[in-house]
Amino acid sequence: MRYLSTRGHADRKQFCEILLEGLAPDGGLYLPEHYPQVDAAMLTKWRGLSYADLAFEVLSLYIDDIPAADLKAICAKTYTEEVFGSREIVPLKKLEDGLYLEALSNGPTLAFKDMAMQLLGNLFEYELARRGEELNILGATSGDTGSAAEYAMRGKHGVRVFMLSPQGRMSPFQQAQMFSLQDENIHNIAVEGVFDDCQDIVKAVSNDLDFKRQYKIGTVNSINWARLMAQVVYYFAGYFQATTSNAEKVSFTVPSGNFGNVCAGHVARSMGLPIAKLVVATNENDVLDEFFRTGVYRVRGSADTHETSSPSMDISKASNFERFVFDLLGRDGQKTKALFHDQLASQGRFDLSADAAFASAAQRYGFVSGKSVHADRLATIRDTWQRFAAMIDTHTADGVKVAREQLEAGVPMIVLETALPIKFAATIEEALGQSPTRPAKFEGLEALPKRVKLLPADVALIKRYIAENVH
Ligand SMILES: *Cc1c(COP(=O)(O)O)cnc(C)c1O
């Protein structure tokens, strides 16, 4: 399998080449040259597999530069009951007939990003050792991504993490999760500023190419193909749990921000997994809902980007969306480049409403969308608790709200549960008048000793800190 750029660059790369890279040289995102197809015989064979073995089968279709035995060992080491809390890894929970939750958030940081990031940690360690190289991951986080990255990379050889977060802006639980890590290769940096300051610093450091090369700076953001590929696996696992034969179809509803999670659903569907609809659920930051309703993709300014009670979906643009648009436009790299490079830069929007491809987005690709706001989240959390005794988090609530608008008789609807309620306690208390349940292993988390460096929002000082801690 070779990988190409969504913006038409002529290079073709192997998996391990793009594993440690971010964007393609022309600013595009990497995608496989084609989507391998699964047939009925393969689905039948895969139906009975453990999650780790299923992951190995799916990944093998995309990776041919890691020996099979090594890849199998990496999958087996990643997807264990010990790390993810159950034998199924992503157990399906029935709410009522035809409506299910797929639990993706029982990993170390209680959010679905662990599903991919845990694999990424093991792939990075493997590939860096093979090359005899080191990597220093620099990132900015307002919550889930940073902690998932730290828990994936802690104690790994050849990798250090420098994670910037806006001081005092994360939920107390999220902050305690990150700052309580005592591993030597994990560096928490609390920046005196807001999330945008953190992101600007990461950009400034990454744009200093000499510094980047000298200190081997890399990232783990959601545009990494390996993360997306890892997420494809749980669409298969959810399908197998909700059906008994490969003649059945299911739909998925996905709480969405950067379009990473649901893009993996698009890949699974493109491989031939019998998915009827892919339902994109957004919060007040409805960039994606607007596109699927109108054909207009409009990036928001910071004044137009809302802070909501499902904060992991608070985005101004959807960084993985370019991958779907590339497929939608018949994989035309020049056209994709004209939209994402030229039009977005000059106008901040593009309009596909008159394009025949857009008219077929629902028909050919199964995409529909919906939006949920704070009042919807409260009502949905309350309703789900009262009727099914299931406590769901704010992001999953956005999913359940929108899923209910898209139910079809005879097609099971699977809502991806993207986090556990304990991470967003304040809104749960607002909805239910009681504190969320806390998994036993997180008792006393906030009281643990903290390891964090407080620094001003100053690029030079952050660079100096990195330089002093790379040896
Ligand atoms: C990251 C995240 C999302 C959004 O996922 P995307 O891949 O960015 O669409 C939704 N819910 C939770 C809890 C998250 O952490």
Ligand as a Chemical Component Dictionary entry (heavy atoms), coordinates in Angstrom:
data_LIG
# 
_chem_comp.id                   LIG 
_chem_comp.type                 NON-POLYMER 
_chem_comp.pdbx_formal_charge   0 
_chem_comp.three_letter_code    LIG 
# 
loop_
_chem_comp_atom.comp_id 
_chem_comp_atom.atom_id 
_chem_comp_atom.alt_atom_id 
_chem_comp_atom.type_symbol 
_chem_comp_atom.charge 
_chem_comp_atom.model_Cartn_x 
_chem_comp_atom.model_Cartn_y 
_chem_comp_atom.model_Cartn_z 
_chem_comp_atom.pdbx_ordinal 
LIG C1 C1 C 0 -11.846 14.595 20.319 1  
LIG C2 C2 C 0 -13.215 14.322 20.829 2  
LIG C3 C3 C 0 -14.358 14.405 19.996 3  
LIG C4 C4 C 0 -14.283 14.848 18.550 4  
LIG O1 O1 O 0 -13.617 13.924 17.731 5  
LIG P1 P1 P 0 -13.131 14.364 16.270 6  
LIG O2 O2 O 0 -12.331 13.214 15.776 7  
LIG O3 O3 O 0 -12.299 15.584 16.477 8  
LIG O4 O4 O 0 -14.344 14.646 15.446 9  
LIG C5 C5 C 0 -15.593 14.086 20.539 10 
LIG N1 N1 N 0 -15.729 13.735 21.836 11 
LIG C6 C6 C 0 -14.659 13.648 22.666 12 
LIG C7 C7 C 0 -14.882 13.286 24.090 13 
LIG C8 C8 C 0 -13.375 13.937 22.195 14 
LIG O5 O5 O 0 -12.312 13.858 23.031 15 
# 
loop_
_chem_comp_bond.comp_id 
_chem_comp_bond.atom_id_1 
_chem_comp_bond.atom_id_2 
_chem_comp_bond.value_order 
_chem_comp_bond.pdbx_ordinal 
LIG C1 C2 SING 1  
LIG C2 C3 SING 2  
LIG C2 C8 DOUB 3  
LIG C3 C4 SING 4  
LIG C3 C5 DOUB 5  
LIG C4 O1 SING 6  
LIG O1 P1 SING 7  
LIG P1 O2 DOUB 8  
LIG P1 O3 SING 9  
LIG P1 O4 SING 10 
LIG C5 N1 SING 11 
LIG N1 C6 DOUB 12 
LIG C6 C7 SING 13 
LIG C6 C8 SING 14 
LIG C8 O5 SING 15 
# 
